């Protein structure tokens, strides 16, 4: 329900003559859940696993296996989401081109995709 509400709010904020921001900035504001979801939608089939099968390979599970408490994981994910969202906010504030912001977003996702397996201590031992 929360995801639906956020999507609706962002769509409303990007429509009409009085749009608050361009659509590319919604990617920045919702980047961490998008990164985690798309990362698993790509990597699970590559491993022969259904992307719709429940598992513990999401980012928050990996951080918990690293030894962080639930409170620390919430704080880390909130801080990272805030920092990435600030990049989007600064891009909008500085009137960066939408294509540049989209390319930067894709570059950040590529880095996350490449290094996300390094977060999990169980995968690092192999």
N, C-alpha and C positions, 0 to 999 in steps of 0.2 A: 504494500500500500504506500509506503514511504517513497519508493522509487517512482510509482505512478504520479504521486503528488509533485515530486520534484520535476519530473518530465513535463507535467502540465504547466507548472510555474515557469519553467524555462521557455517553453513554447510560447506562452503568453507574453513573456518579457521580450521576445525576439520578433514579434509580429506588429504590423501596422506602422503608421507614420511616426509614432512616438516610441519606437523600439528602444529598449534600454541598452542593448548591446547586440553585436553581430552573432550569428549562430556558432562561429568557431570558438567563441569564448565559453560557451556552454561545455565544450569538450574539456577545457581547462578546469572549469569549476567542478566537473564530475570525473576528473581524470583517474583517480585511484580505483574506484569501482570499475570503471571502463577498462583500465589496464589489466586488472586482475581477471575480469570476466573474459575479455578477448584473448588474453594470454592462455587461459585454460581451454578456451574453445579451439585454439590452434594446437596447443601441445598435447592435450589428451588424445585426439584422434591420431596424432603422430606416434603415440605409444600404444595404439590399438585399444584405447579406452573410450567409451562413450562420453561425449562432453556433457551429457545430461545425468550421468551417474553421480550420486553424492560421493564426496571424497574429502580428505583432509589436506588437499594441496593448495588451498587458498592462502593468501598472504597472512591472514591473521592466525591460521593454524601453524604456519611456518615460524612466525614470531613467537608463538607460545612454545613450540618445540625448542626454540633458542633459549628458553628459560625466562622470558619476560612474563610478568604477571598480566592478568586480564586488564587491570587498570593501566599498566604501562603500554600494552598493545593499543588500547583505545587512545591513549595520549600520543603515541607515536603516529598512528594512522591519522589522527586529527591534525597533528602538526604538519605532517607531510602533505595532506590534502590542502591545508591552509597555505602552505608555501607554494605549492603548484598552482593553486587558485590565484595567488598573488601575482604569479607570472602572467596569467591571463588578464588579471585586472590591470597590471602595468602596461601590457600590450595595448589594451583598450585605451587607457589613459594617455599613453604616448602616441596613440593613433598609428600603431604598427599595421602594416598591410595584413589583411586576412590570410592571404596566401603564405606570407612569412610565418604567421602564428600557426597555421596548419602544418607547415613543414617542420617547425620546431616541436609541435605536439607529436608528429610522427617520429621525429628523431628521439624524443624522450621515451615514447613507447618502445621503439626499437632497442634502446638501452635497457629498459625494464625487461623486455622479452628476452634479451640476451643474458642478462645477469640475474633474473628472478630465481633460477634454480640454486644460486649460490647462497641464498638466504637460509635454506633448509639445512640444518646440521646433518641430518641423516643422509642427504644426497652428497654432502661434502666428504664423508668418510669413505665413500666408494672409490 
